[in-house]
Amino acid sequence: MWDDATLGLRLGARLGASVRAALADTPLPATELTPGERARFAALAGTARAASWLRGRAALRRLLGSDSDTADVTFPCARLSLSHSAELALAIRVEGVAGVGVDLETRRLSMAQAERWRSSARIFATVAERQWLERAPEGLEAALLRLWTIKEAVFKADGGNAGRVLGDYAIEDPSRRDGDAVVRCDPQLRVRYASLGEPGAMLAAAVRRGRAW
């Protein structure tokens, strides 16, 4: 599994940007929340999302500083992005860009699940992307998770994504682990992405350059 410094360097080199990353597998203790954070957490206390939210706060604190108040951090954000999967959270910060997105998946797909994903791929994948899925050399499960994480990261990096869905974004060459994606209704809006895979985990990060939304 990745460590913060190595992950930031690998993503930065592949995105052509300065990237800082922070992983957290332990939730931030609720007793350490600031008053603003406690107000936001109150709506989640006792729900299934509570531990995930606290784990995300832990990742943001690792990224921004242990004494940071993350109460005002909302998404989409032009410099920060956050993703949760199972018992892990990942936060990244990228300077000098107009939008940033990250997605992390630590789940495994059974063949039955992968087939169900493929049958519904038209919802989130273009024709070219679905054709690539059929012949992807890494196998259907890994290809689906890579495509999904890239699409999620690209979606998050577009701060004007209100009303859009994953299928509105097209990856120019789905076979590439690093590359570019465009908004299908606005090909001038381009997003750069990079994807990484490790045993049991897949992630993608994306950045959009130009003017902030």
trRosetta pair geometry for C-beta under 8 A, 3 or more apart (Angstrom, degrees):
i j d omega theta_ij theta_ji phi_ij phi_ji
1 198 6.1 133 -105 124 44 156
1 200 7.8 -47 -80 75 96 113
1 201 6.6 73 -118 9 87 149
2 6 5.9 -148 -160 85 83 106
2 7 4.1 73 166 -69 136 110
2 10 7.8 -109 -130 29 125 138
2 21 7.8 -22 134 116 134 145
2 23 6.8 142 87 -36 95 145
2 196 7.4 56 -62 126 136 148
2 198 6.7 -154 -34 -30 84 152
2 201 8.0 -117 0 98 98 149
3 6 5.0 73 59 20 84 107
3 7 6.6 -163 81 -12 35 95
3 23 7.6 -118 -144 26 32 126
4 7 6.0 -67 -148 37 21 109
4 8 6.4 18 160 -17 62 109
4 20 7.8 11 173 -178 99 71
4 21 5.4 -170 -154 93 64 79
4 22 5.2 14 -123 -105 121 49
4 23 6.1 -144 -75 13 79 84
4 62 7.0 -129 -99 149 147 126
5 8 6.0 -58 -151 36 28 110
5 9 6.4 23 156 -15 64 109
6 9 5.8 -59 -148 39 31 109
6 10 6.1 27 157 -18 68 109
7 10 5.9 -56 -143 37 28 108
7 11 6.2 20 161 -11 65 110
7 21 4.3 -83 102 76 113 154
7 23 7.3 97 9 -32 160 112
7 196 7.7 -148 -136 48 83 168
8 11 6.2 -61 -144 42 26 104
8 12 5.9 26 159 -21 64 114
8 19 4.8 -168 -157 108 71 83
8 20 5.0 1 -125 -126 140 31
8 21 4.2 -161 -67 11 81 92
8 92 7.5 162 -104 -132 81 93
9 12 5.7 -57 -141 38 26 112
9 13 6.3 26 161 -20 63 106
9 19 7.8 -158 -59 68 16 97
10 13 6.1 -55 -148 33 26 108
10 14 6.5 10 159 -6 61 113
10 196 6.5 67 125 -87 135 141
11 14 6.0 -70 -149 45 30 102
11 15 5.8 10 162 -5 71 117
11 19 4.5 -79 95 93 108 165
11 21 6.6 103 22 -48 138 131
11 92 7.1 -65 103 -132 164 143
11 194 5.6 161 -141 80 67 137
11 196 7.4 -82 -76 -25 84 129
11 205 4.9 35 -152 37 130 147
12 15 6.1 -66 -133 47 25 98
12 16 7.9 -179 173 2 54 3
12 17 5.8 -114 -139 81 69 55
12 18 5.8 19 -135 -130 126 25
12 19 3.9 -154 -68 23 85 96
13 16 7.8 22 -179 -68 24 40
14 178 4.9 -125 -178 -105 111 144
14 194 3.8 107 113 -122 124 145
15 19 6.4 84 45 -43 134 130
15 94 7.5 -63 115 -124 150 140
15 178 7.8 -137 -73 -146 53 114
15 192 5.8 126 -148 119 76 119
15 193 7.7 -33 -103 -152 96 14
15 194 5.1 -103 -59 -11 83 126
15 205 6.4 -63 -60 102 141 110
15 206 7.8 173 -118 -132 123 24
15 207 5.4 93 -176 7 127 124
16 192 7.1 -44 37 149 106 164
17 94 5.1 26 139 -158 135 114
17 95 7.6 173 179 59 98 55
17 96 6.6 -168 -144 73 96 106
17 97 6.0 -2 -130 -48 146 123
17 207 5.4 89 -18 -33 160 172
18 94 6.7 143 79 -148 59 62
18 95 5.3 -14 71 44 116 98
18 96 6.8 78 28 22 103 119
19 92 5.9 -18 -166 -168 99 114
19 93 7.4 147 -156 75 50 49
19 94 5.3 -18 -101 -93 72 89
19 205 6.9 69 -133 141 146 163
20 63 6.1 130 121 -149 111 90
20 92 6.7 155 82 -157 50 60
20 93 4.7 -8 58 55 101 98
20 94 7.8 -171 24 -71 67 45
21 63 7.4 -62 -175 -102 16 108
21 90 6.7 -16 -166 -167 101 95
21 91 7.2 156 -155 85 52 51
21 92 4.9 -19 -101 -102 75 85
21 93 8.0 -163 -72 21 36 66
22 59 5.0 149 107 -168 99 70
22 60 7.4 154 76 -80 136 15
22 62 3.7 163 -167 98 135 111
22 63 3.9 -134 5 -61 137 83
22 90 7.3 157 82 -152 47 50
22 91 5.0 -10 60 60 96 96
22 92 7.7 176 20 -81 66 42
23 59 6.4 -34 -150 -118 16 105
23 62 7.7 -50 53 83 32 159
23 88 6.4 -21 -165 -167 101 100
23 89 7.1 150 -157 81 51 52
23 90 5.4 -17 -101 -100 72 76
24 27 7.9 97 144 -90 119 25
24 28 7.8 -12 -179 -46 152 81
24 55 5.4 174 107 -174 110 73
24 56 7.6 172 59 -93 130 16
24 58 3.8 152 -165 104 155 108
24 59 3.9 -130 5 -65 116 74
24 62 6.0 178 -65 -5 105 136
24 88 7.3 150 79 -157 46 53
24 89 4.8 -13 60 59 95 101
24 90 8.0 -175 21 -75 69 35
24 91 7.8 24 0 1 108 101
25 55 7.2 -10 -152 -146 16 118
25 87 5.8 49 -158 135 82 90
25 88 5.3 -23 -98 -100 79 71
25 89 7.8 -177 -78 20 34 71
26 55 7.0 174 100 -115 18 85
26 58 6.2 -166 85 -158 66 171
27 51 5.1 -100 -66 -157 143 69
27 54 3.5 44 -165 106 106 116
27 55 4.6 -64 -91 -61 66 69
27 57 7.8 46 -164 50 69 97
27 58 6.1 -173 -160 -24 24 131
28 32 5.7 -111 172 72 96 118
28 33 7.0 109 122 -69 120 77
28 54 4.8 -140 46 -176 74 83
28 55 7.3 179 -4 -85 72 22
28 57 4.4 -77 17 94 141 108
28 58 4.1 -176 -50 -67 85 82
28 61 6.3 105 -94 2 134 141
29 32 4.8 84 71 1 90 105
29 54 7.7 83 -58 -171 7 131
30 33 5.7 -25 -165 -8 49 118
30 38 7.6 89 -176 -110 85 86
30 41 6.6 173 -133 147 98 158
30 45 7.7 67 -124 -106 147 107
30 54 6.7 -66 -70 -107 73 135
33 37 3.9 -137 -165 98 98 117
33 38 4.5 133 112 -61 128 76
33 41 6.0 -74 -123 0 165 146
33 57 7.3 -16 -103 170 91 164
34 37 4.6 92 48 9 75 104
34 38 6.9 -136 91 -8 37 87
34 69 4.4 -10 3 -123 170 97
34 70 7.9 151 23 30 120 59
34 71 6.0 -98 79 -35 119 117
35 38 5.6 -54 -146 34 30 113
35 39 6.6 35 154 -23 63 101
35 71 7.8 -15 86 -69 56 153
36 39 5.7 -50 -154 28 33 113
36 40 6.9 26 152 -12 64 103
36 69 5.9 69 46 179 127 116
36 71 2.7 -12 126 -99 120 170
36 72 7.0 -21 159 -37 151 73
37 40 5.8 -57 -153 39 36 108
37 41 6.0 33 151 -19 70 111
37 57 6.5 85 -152 -130 133 142
37 69 6.8 -142 -32 -158 104 72
37 70 6.1 57 -90 62 115 80
37 71 4.9 -116 -57 -76 59 87
38 41 5.5 -57 -140 41 32 111
38 42 6.4 53 155 -44 64 93
39 42 5.9 -35 -155 4 29 118
39 71 7.1 50 48 -141 103 124
40 43 6.9 -55 -178 23 40 104
40 44 7.8 12 140 2 66 111
40 71 6.0 175 -12 -139 126 77
41 44 5.6 -74 -160 47 51 104
41 45 6.1 69 146 -52 83 90
41 50 7.3 74 -165 -140 91 84
41 53 6.5 163 -115 116 82 135
41 54 7.3 55 -123 -74 126 87
42 45 5.9 -30 -144 -2 33 117
44 47 5.2 -97 -166 42 59 117
44 49 5.2 -92 -149 90 115 101
44 50 4.7 156 139 -91 98 70
44 53 5.3 44 125 10 170 156
45 50 5.7 78 -115 -112 30 132
46 50 6.6 106 20 -44 22 146
47 50 5.3 134 59 -33 67 93
48 51 8.0 -54 178 26 41 94
48 52 7.8 26 137 0 65 116
49 52 5.3 -68 -159 48 54 114
49 53 5.6 56 147 -29 86 106
50 53 5.9 -59 -150 34 27 109
50 54 6.5 20 156 -13 64 108
51 54 5.8 -57 -148 40 33 109
51 55 6.2 35 152 -22 66 106
52 55 5.6 -54 -148 35 31 113
52 56 6.5 34 151 -20 63 104
52 84 4.8 68 -168 -172 107 158
52 89 7.3 136 -166 -75 64 112
53 56 5.6 -53 -153 34 33 114
53 57 6.6 35 148 -20 64 101
54 57 5.4 -46 -148 33 37 113
54 58 6.6 44 149 -23 64 99
55 58 5.5 -46 -152 30 36 116
55 59 6.8 37 149 -18 63 100
55 84 6.6 104 85 -123 117 110
55 87 7.2 -156 -110 -165 160 52
55 88 7.4 -166 165 -163 138 10
55 89 4.2 157 132 -18 95 127
56 59 5.6 -51 -151 34 36 111
56 60 6.4 34 152 -16 66 104
56 82 5.3 69 -155 175 110 135
56 84 5.8 -64 -67 -68 105 112
56 89 4.6 -157 -85 -146 52 148
56 91 7.2 110 -162 -62 69 107
57 60 5.6 -54 -147 39 34 111
57 61 6.2 37 153 -21 67 104
57 70 5.7 -177 -135 56 82 146
58 61 5.7 -53 -147 35 30 111
58 62 6.5 33 152 -20 63 103
58 89 6.7 120 62 56 92 134
59 62 5.7 -52 -151 34 32 112
59 63 6.4 27 152 -16 64 109
59 82 6.6 136 89 -135 130 100
59 89 4.1 -130 -24 112 137 109
59 90 6.2 -161 -150 -121 150 10
59 91 4.0 147 136 -7 107 107
60 63 5.6 -59 -149 40 33 111
60 64 5.7 0 165 6 72 116
60 68 7.1 -119 136 93 90 135
60 70 4.7 74 118 -104 144 149
60 73 6.3 -177 -151 59 150 170
60 80 7.6 46 -124 -168 100 139
60 82 6.6 -29 -65 -93 101 130
60 91 5.0 150 -79 -91 57 166
61 64 6.4 -67 -125 53 25 89
61 65 7.0 -72 -167 87 59 33
61 66 5.5 54 170 -120 105 42
61 68 5.7 -174 -122 49 63 104
61 70 6.8 -95 -62 -30 72 126
62 66 7.7 31 -89 -78 40 71
62 91 7.3 147 62 47 94 121
63 80 7.7 123 122 -130 149 109
63 91 4.6 -104 -23 102 147 123
63 92 7.5 -159 -120 -110 143 15
63 93 5.6 143 176 -19 123 116
64 68 4.0 39 112 -63 115 170
64 70 6.9 143 42 -81 150 96
64 93 7.6 124 -74 -59 76 145
65 68 4.5 116 67 -39 85 101
69 72 7.2 50 117 9 95 91
70 73 4.5 -38 -168 13 79 125
73 77 6.7 -25 -164 -71 78 154
73 80 6.4 -46 -154 84 115 156
74 77 6.7 143 84 -66 48 101
75 80 7.5 -104 -90 98 92 91
75 81 6.9 89 -126 -125 124 58
75 82 6.6 -121 -59 32 144 98
75 156 7.2 -25 -180 -153 120 103
76 81 7.8 -11 -141 -101 71 88
76 99 6.8 -2 170 -144 128 101
76 101 7.6 -38 -129 -84 106 93
76 156 6.0 167 -110 -169 102 64
76 157 7.9 146 -148 -116 127 9
76 158 7.7 -86 -119 86 166 39
76 159 4.6 -166 106 -115 139 70
76 161 6.9 110 -35 25 146 113
76 213 7.9 43 96 37 131 142
77 80 4.3 -5 93 54 139 85
77 81 6.8 -165 55 -70 94 54
77 100 7.4 -29 89 53 75 96
78 97 7.2 -174 172 97 79 71
78 98 6.0 -63 -148 -174 106 36
78 99 5.7 -69 -130 -87 60 48
78 100 7.0 80 167 7 31 87
78 159 6.4 -18 -81 -62 75 143
78 212 4.8 -16 -111 -129 146 117
78 213 7.4 -166 -83 24 103 83
79 93 5.8 16 153 -155 90 80
79 94 6.3 -157 -156 63 58 56
79 95 6.5 20 -138 -93 110 50
79 97 7.5 139 -105 59 57 85
79 100 6.3 32 -162 13 16 131
80 91 6.7 -12 -166 -171 98 99
80 92 7.2 162 -150 85 52 49
80 93 5.4 -19 -97 -100 74 76
80 100 6.7 132 40 71 4 126
81 91 7.2 169 87 -150 45 56
81 92 5.5 -5 57 55 89 91
81 100 4.8 -135 -20 116 115 90
81 101 4.9 153 -119 -129 157 28
81 102 4.3 144 106 12 122 89
81 153 7.7 81 152 -139 160 75
81 156 5.4 92 -136 141 127 136
81 157 7.5 -40 -71 -76 146 67
81 205 7.5 153 65 -137 140 85
82 89 6.8 -5 -171 -176 95 102
82 90 7.2 164 -152 88 50 50
82 91 4.8 -13 -103 -102 82 82
82 102 7.1 42 -68 61 6 111
83 89 7.1 168 88 -154 46 58
83 90 5.1 -7 59 59 93 95
83 102 5.0 -120 -13 110 119 88
83 103 5.0 154 -112 -127 148 34
83 104 4.3 143 110 14 128 90
83 152 7.7 89 -113 130 127 131
83 203 7.5 156 73 -134 152 102
84 88 7.4 158 -155 89 53 49
84 89 5.0 -21 -102 -103 75 82
84 90 8.0 -178 -80 21 33 67
84 104 7.3 -139 107 63 3 110
85 88 5.7 -15 68 65 78 93
85 104 4.6 -131 0 110 126 90
85 105 5.3 180 -121 -120 152 28
85 106 4.4 142 124 10 120 91
85 107 6.8 -119 -172 -21 111 81
85 201 7.9 135 89 -131 144 88
86 106 4.7 -84 20 73 126 123
86 107 6.7 156 -45 -64 112 72
88 104 6.7 -103 106 135 110 143
88 106 5.8 95 33 -32 128 149
88 201 7.8 -32 69 -113 162 127
89 104 7.9 150 -148 49 26 147
90 102 6.0 -115 111 137 111 136
90 104 4.7 115 18 -39 132 145
90 203 6.7 -9 55 -126 172 144
91 102 7.7 146 -143 53 23 148
92 100 6.6 -131 99 159 105 130
92 102 4.8 120 16 -47 123 147
92 205 5.9 -3 38 -122 173 130
93 100 7.6 100 -146 93 26 169
94 97 5.1 2 122 20 115 129
94 100 4.4 155 35 -97 120 141
94 205 7.9 139 -49 171 134 124
94 207 5.6 -114 135 -101 163 121
97 100 5.8 99 85 -60 135 91
97 207 4.4 -80 -141 -168 159 111
97 208 6.3 116 172 67 105 45
97 209 5.6 -80 -136 -91 77 60
98 159 7.4 -108 147 5 82 122
98 208 5.0 -70 74 105 93 90
98 209 5.9 98 9 -164 102 18
98 210 4.9 -46 -7 70 154 65
98 211 5.9 67 -114 97 140 17
98 212 4.6 -160 -146 -83 82 50
98 213 7.1 114 167 -24 102 67
99 156 7.9 173 167 125 102 57
99 157 4.3 111 126 178 104 63
99 158 6.0 78 149 -85 164 20
99 159 4.9 -143 -103 -24 120 93
99 191 7.5 -58 85 -114 118 105
99 207 6.8 150 84 -161 59 47
99 208 3.7 12 52 42 107 114
99 212 7.3 139 -52 -128 76 65
99 213 6.9 50 -70 -16 117 107
100 156 7.5 -25 115 120 44 100
100 157 5.6 -23 -146 -114 9 86
100 205 7.3 -14 -170 -173 89 94
100 206 7.1 158 -156 86 45 57
100 207 5.4 -9 -103 -105 73 74
100 208 7.6 -136 -60 21 37 74
101 152 7.1 -165 160 130 123 60
101 153 4.2 146 112 -171 103 53
101 154 6.3 -140 65 -38 146 8
101 155 6.6 146 -146 68 163 50
101 156 2.8 136 -127 78 112 99
101 157 3.6 -99 -3 -41 107 74
101 158 7.7 -12 -37 5 137 57
101 191 7.9 4 25 -167 122 136
101 205 6.9 164 89 -157 54 50
101 206 4.6 -4 57 56 99 101
101 207 7.9 -168 23 -72 68 36
102 153 5.6 14 -116 -118 20 101
102 156 6.9 -70 23 79 38 151
102 203 6.8 1 -174 -176 91 107
102 204 7.2 178 -148 92 51 49
102 205 4.7 -11 -102 -105 85 80
102 206 7.6 -173 -73 20 43 68
103 148 7.6 -124 130 127 147 73
103 149 4.4 -171 95 -151 112 70
103 150 7.8 -114 48 -35 125 14
103 152 3.6 80 -75 93 156 124
103 153 4.6 -120 5 -53 97 79
103 156 7.0 162 -51 -2 93 134
103 203 6.5 178 91 -149 51 64
103 204 5.5 4 52 53 92 88
104 149 7.1 52 -91 -131 16 121
104 201 7.0 -20 -167 -165 91 101
104 202 7.6 156 -156 85 46 49
104 203 4.5 -12 -104 -102 70 103
105 145 5.2 -148 90 -160 147 106
105 148 6.8 55 -44 92 153 118
105 149 5.5 -121 -1 -72 112 111
105 201 7.1 154 86 -155 52 53
105 202 4.9 -10 62 61 100 95
105 203 7.2 177 22 -79 64 54
106 200 6.1 17 -159 155 80 81
106 201 4.9 -18 -106 -101 76 81
106 202 8.0 -176 -79 24 35 62
107 145 7.8 -166 72 -112 82 124
108 141 7.2 14 -168 -178 69 137
108 200 7.1 -52 -60 -125 104 62
109 113 4.3 -136 -161 93 84 117
109 114 4.5 108 133 -62 127 84
109 117 6.7 -41 -143 -6 149 140
109 141 4.5 -174 64 -135 107 97
109 144 6.5 -13 16 74 165 135
109 145 6.8 -163 -8 -53 120 106
110 113 4.7 95 50 8 76 101
110 114 6.9 -138 93 -6 39 87
111 114 5.5 -52 -144 37 33 114
111 115 6.3 36 155 -21 65 103
111 140 7.7 76 -133 70 70 129
111 141 7.5 -78 -90 -58 52 111
112 115 5.9 -54 -151 34 30 111
112 116 6.7 29 151 -18 63 104
113 116 5.6 -54 -151 35 35 111
113 117 6.4 37 150 -20 67 103
114 117 5.6 -51 -148 35 34 113
114 118 6.3 34 152 -20 65 104
114 140 4.7 105 165 120 134 114
114 141 4.8 -82 -88 -83 138 71
114 144 5.8 -176 -139 5 86 152
115 118 5.6 -51 -146 36 33 112
115 119 6.4 35 154 -22 65 104
115 140 7.7 32 -69 144 56 155
116 119 5.7 -53 -148 34 32 112
116 120 6.6 8 159 1 64 109
117 120 6.3 -75 -152 49 28 94
117 121 6.5 59 147 -67 66 86
117 144 5.0 74 116 -159 144 146
117 148 7.9 -61 -164 -59 134 130
118 121 5.3 -18 -151 -25 37 121
118 130 8.0 114 -160 -144 76 88
118 133 6.2 174 -123 144 99 139
118 140 6.5 -41 -59 -162 131 123
118 144 6.8 -94 -65 -87 78 126
120 123 5.3 -10 164 5 85 119
120 124 8.0 43 127 9 84 93
121 124 6.5 -80 -160 54 51 80
121 125 4.3 -15 168 26 95 128
121 129 7.5 -148 166 111 118 102
121 130 5.2 140 111 -105 130 99
121 133 6.4 -104 -135 11 168 168
121 144 7.7 -110 -95 -122 116 98
122 125 6.6 -69 -97 59 23 81
122 130 6.7 6 -79 -72 65 146
122 167 7.7 31 155 -112 47 135
123 165 7.7 -78 168 150 79 136
123 166 7.6 55 126 63 75 106
123 167 6.0 -119 155 -49 38 129
124 148 7.2 42 121 -111 151 74
124 151 5.8 93 170 148 111 168
124 165 7.2 -113 -105 148 71 98
124 166 3.9 5 -142 93 96 127
124 167 5.2 -121 -124 -59 27 79
125 129 3.9 -132 -168 97 99 124
125 130 4.9 128 115 -57 126 80
125 133 7.0 5 -173 -25 167 134
125 147 6.4 11 -98 162 116 140
125 151 7.7 -99 -84 -68 67 148
125 166 8.0 -12 -53 125 46 108
125 167 6.9 -48 12 -108 18 82
126 129 4.6 96 50 8 74 104
126 130 7.0 -139 93 -5 38 86
126 167 7.2 138 -65 -156 61 73
126 170 4.9 40 -40 -118 150 94
126 171 7.6 -161 22 32 120 70
126 184 7.6 156 -91 -83 123 132
127 130 5.8 -57 -149 37 30 109
127 131 6.4 32 153 -20 64 106
128 131 5.7 -53 -149 35 32 113
128 132 6.5 34 152 -20 64 103
128 170 7.4 63 47 -161 120 106
128 174 6.6 170 128 -10 90 119
129 132 5.6 -51 -151 34 34 112
129 133 6.6 42 149 -25 64 100
129 147 6.2 119 -173 -144 117 133
129 170 7.5 -148 -32 -144 116 67
129 171 6.1 90 -88 41 114 106
129 174 4.8 138 -118 -76 70 145
130 133 5.5 -44 -151 27 37 117
130 134 7.0 43 151 -25 61 99
131 134 5.8 -50 -160 24 36 115
131 135 7.4 -7 157 13 64 105
132 135 6.6 -85 -156 53 35 84
132 136 5.9 60 153 -68 75 90
132 143 7.4 -164 128 -169 89 129
132 147 8.0 148 89 -84 118 129
132 174 3.9 176 48 83 169 134
132 175 5.9 -143 -144 -57 127 77
133 136 5.7 -23 -136 -17 31 118
133 140 6.8 57 179 -131 87 76
133 143 5.4 152 -128 128 67 131
133 144 6.7 58 -135 -76 118 73
133 147 6.8 -42 -81 -24 104 156
133 174 7.8 -59 -44 148 67 152
136 139 6.8 -58 100 45 99 15
136 140 6.9 128 55 -89 115 39
136 142 7.5 -155 131 82 131 87
136 143 3.5 93 94 -91 169 146
136 175 7.5 -174 -117 -109 78 74
138 142 4.2 -86 134 87 116 134
138 143 5.7 150 69 -56 99 82
138 146 7.6 64 70 -8 149 141
139 142 5.2 74 67 22 90 102
139 143 6.5 -166 88 -9 40 97
140 143 5.8 -65 -142 41 26 111
140 144 6.1 27 163 -22 66 108
141 144 6.0 -59 -151 34 24 109
141 145 6.5 15 158 -11 62 109
142 145 6.0 -59 -147 41 31 107
142 146 6.1 30 156 -19 67 109
142 197 6.7 42 -157 -140 109 155
142 202 7.3 161 -149 -82 68 136
143 146 5.8 -56 -145 38 29 110
143 147 6.2 27 158 -17 65 108
144 147 5.9 -57 -146 38 28 108
144 148 6.1 27 157 -19 65 110
145 148 5.7 -54 -142 38 30 112
145 149 6.2 27 161 -17 66 106
145 202 4.5 121 137 35 117 161
146 149 6.1 -56 -145 37 28 105
146 150 6.3 27 157 -17 63 108
146 177 7.3 -73 -162 -118 133 77
146 195 5.5 83 -155 166 93 156
146 197 6.7 -47 -86 -66 106 122
146 202 5.8 -115 -79 -164 60 136
146 204 7.3 107 -161 -56 59 119
147 150 5.9 -59 -149 38 29 110
147 151 6.3 26 156 -18 65 109
147 171 7.5 -122 -137 1 82 151
147 174 6.5 5 -103 -152 106 112
148 151 5.9 -58 -148 37 29 109
148 152 6.3 27 156 -18 65 107
149 152 5.7 -54 -146 37 32 111
149 153 6.2 31 157 -18 66 107
149 195 6.3 117 93 -127 117 110
149 202 5.2 -158 -19 127 151 101
149 203 5.9 -154 -174 -145 146 23
149 204 4.0 141 130 5 97 108
150 153 5.9 -58 -147 38 29 109
150 154 6.2 27 156 -17 65 109
150 171 6.2 36 129 -86 138 136
150 181 7.3 149 157 -50 104 139
150 193 5.2 87 -149 155 92 156
150 195 5.5 -53 -73 -67 99 126
150 204 4.4 -157 -84 -134 52 169
150 206 7.4 101 -160 -60 60 119
151 154 5.8 -56 -146 39 29 111
151 155 6.2 34 154 -22 64 107
151 166 4.4 53 160 -159 127 112
151 169 6.0 153 -142 74 79 123
151 171 7.5 -88 -76 -41 77 111
151 181 7.9 157 -106 -129 54 161
152 155 5.7 -54 -148 35 29 114
152 156 6.4 26 155 -17 64 106
152 166 7.1 -29 -71 -104 53 120
152 204 7.2 127 61 61 86 116
153 156 5.8 -56 -149 37 31 109
153 157 6.4 31 153 -22 65 107
153 193 5.8 118 96 -129 125 112
153 204 4.1 -131 -4 108 145 98
153 205 5.6 -153 -154 -126 141 16
153 206 4.0 136 136 -4 99 107
154 157 5.7 -56 -148 33 31 112
154 158 6.9 26 155 -17 63 104
154 169 5.0 150 116 174 132 158
154 171 7.7 -148 -38 -78 159 85
154 181 4.6 -20 -127 66 150 152
154 191 4.7 128 -142 99 88 149
154 193 5.7 -53 -69 -67 95 130
154 204 7.9 -29 -26 130 76 131
154 206 4.7 173 -83 -110 51 173
155 158 6.2 -64 -158 33 31 106
155 161 5.5 91 -174 -135 73 152
155 164 7.1 -167 -138 106 93 111
155 166 5.8 -62 -61 -97 136 69
155 169 6.3 -130 -70 -12 74 146
156 161 7.5 -60 -96 -4 20 159
156 206 7.1 133 63 55 87 113
157 191 5.0 125 91 -143 135 127
157 193 8.0 -150 -1 -83 151 87
157 206 4.1 -107 -25 106 145 105
157 207 6.0 -156 -140 -113 136 15
157 208 4.7 144 152 -19 105 100
158 161 4.4 106 95 -60 101 97
158 164 7.1 -26 102 61 140 153
158 169 7.6 -160 -14 -84 144 125
158 183 6.7 107 -117 -71 151 119
158 189 7.0 66 -121 158 114 130
158 191 6.5 -77 -56 -67 91 137
158 208 6.2 103 -84 -49 55 154
158 213 7.9 88 176 -60 52 138
159 208 7.7 -136 -3 56 84 143
159 212 7.0 22 26 -172 158 70
159 213 3.5 -150 90 13 122 142
160 164 7.9 69 117 -7 68 131
160 189 8.0 -91 53 -136 125 156
160 213 4.8 -174 -49 -128 86 134
161 164 4.7 -95 -161 50 66 117
164 168 4.4 -100 -162 48 100 156
164 169 7.6 76 161 -38 127 89
164 183 7.3 -60 -132 -139 152 111
165 168 5.5 115 57 -10 58 100
166 169 6.3 -64 -168 33 47 104
168 183 6.1 1 144 -153 96 77
168 184 5.5 -132 -170 26 54 104
168 185 6.6 -31 -162 -2 104 102
169 181 5.2 32 173 162 105 126
169 182 7.2 168 -153 83 65 32
169 183 6.0 -43 -100 -101 70 52
169 184 6.9 -146 -94 -21 16 86
169 191 7.5 -24 -148 34 126 134
170 181 6.2 168 83 -158 39 79
170 182 5.6 -17 59 59 92 81
170 184 5.2 91 -18 -76 112 93
171 174 5.0 96 93 -83 128 68
171 179 6.5 81 -170 89 92 126
171 180 7.8 147 -152 94 57 39
171 181 4.8 -41 -96 -97 55 97
171 193 7.7 -59 -118 38 103 140
172 176 8.0 -7 79 35 85 129
172 179 5.8 -139 54 158 100 123
172 180 5.1 23 4 76 130 85
172 181 6.6 -149 -15 -94 77 38
172 182 6.9 71 -62 -6 93 99
173 176 4.6 55 98 0 108 113
173 179 5.4 -144 53 -135 93 161
176 179 4.0 93 94 -45 132 126
177 194 7.1 34 137 -160 80 57
177 195 4.8 -120 -168 61 78 96
177 196 7.7 83 177 -75 123 36
177 197 8.0 -104 -131 -5 126 101
178 192 8.0 12 -177 180 84 86
178 193 6.8 -163 -143 99 51 59
178 194 4.5 2 -110 -112 97 73
178 195 6.9 -156 -69 21 56 68
179 192 7.6 -150 119 -147 24 61
179 193 6.4 -8 62 57 58 88
180 190 5.5 -14 -168 -169 118 108
180 191 6.9 142 -159 75 65 45
180 192 5.7 -36 -100 -100 73 58
180 193 7.3 151 -104 16 22 81
181 190 7.3 148 77 -157 42 59
181 191 4.9 -22 64 64 92 99
181 193 6.1 34 -6 -10 111 123
181 206 7.4 -31 30 -134 122 137
182 186 7.6 -148 173 92 90 56
182 187 4.8 17 174 -137 144 60
182 189 6.5 120 -157 78 69 63
182 190 5.5 -32 -96 -101 79 66
182 191 7.4 174 -85 18 30 78
183 186 4.5 9 86 55 118 87
183 187 7.2 -140 68 -75 62 28
183 189 4.4 9 16 73 117 120
184 187 7.5 11 -145 -70 25 75
186 189 4.5 40 111 6 111 112
187 190 7.9 24 171 -66 53 83
189 208 7.4 -5 -176 -146 85 126
190 208 7.4 156 92 -133 47 80
190 209 7.9 -11 81 42 91 88
191 206 5.1 26 164 177 113 121
191 207 7.1 168 -161 81 73 30
191 208 4.8 -43 -106 -82 82 88
192 206 6.5 163 85 -154 46 68
192 207 5.4 -14 61 59 98 82
192 208 7.6 167 19 -85 72 37
192 209 7.5 33 1 -13 114 100
193 204 5.7 7 -175 -180 113 112
193 205 6.9 165 -150 87 65 41
193 206 4.1 -26 -96 -96 83 93
194 204 6.8 170 87 -151 41 67
194 205 5.7 -7 57 58 89 86
194 206 7.7 174 18 -80 59 50
195 202 7.2 0 -174 -176 105 88
195 203 6.9 176 -150 95 63 44
195 204 4.2 -26 -99 -97 84 92
196 202 7.5 171 90 -153 52 47
196 203 5.4 -5 58 61 91 88
196 204 7.5 170 18 -83 63 45
197 201 7.2 168 -154 94 49 59
197 202 5.0 -8 -109 -109 82 79
197 203 7.9 175 -82 24 43 58
198 201 4.8 5 62 59 95 100
198 202 7.8 -168 31 -74 59 41
